[in-house]
């Protein structure tokens, strides 16, 4: 199963492959991160943020950065065809998980693709 992740403008940018070790792929097929419980880690071991209840993705400041179909604050754009999944890199040892912040309703100023690619 795959869960589409939209940016704050309703553009599909990534997806969570729940049947593929909970890997997060960009739309171009590049694996960039994975979930460990509700924590988002890059393959470089960096803790990126949280994906709470598989509905909203938060950055380290507790601001909303990624959304699902039921939580996106904007009109959803049509999903283009996905590229084939590329080979996943080896996971680097995880850095310490950052203490959860107070999660906010405000949107992050960080671009969702840049946020996820920081885990490469």
KAURTA-V73366 format. One line per field, one symbol per residue. psi: psi as a letter, one per 40 degrees, with the letter a starting at -180 (. if undefined). burial: b if it has 16 or more other ideal C-beta (glycine too) atoms within 10 Angstrom, else e. A space follows every 10 residues. Layout:
# KAURTA-V73366
psi->???
burial->???
This chain:
# KAURTA-V73366
psi->ihhhhiaeee hhdiihgdef ffihiideeh hdiihhbehh iieeehhdai ghffdhhiae eeihdiiide eheihhihhi hiiihihhih hihiiihihh ihhieiiieh hdddddeee.
burial->eebbbbbbee bbbbbbbeee ebbbbbbeeb bbbbbeeebb bbbbeebbbb beebebbbbb ebbbbbbbee ebeeeeeeee eeeeeeebee eeeeeeeeee eeeeeebbeb ebbebbbebe
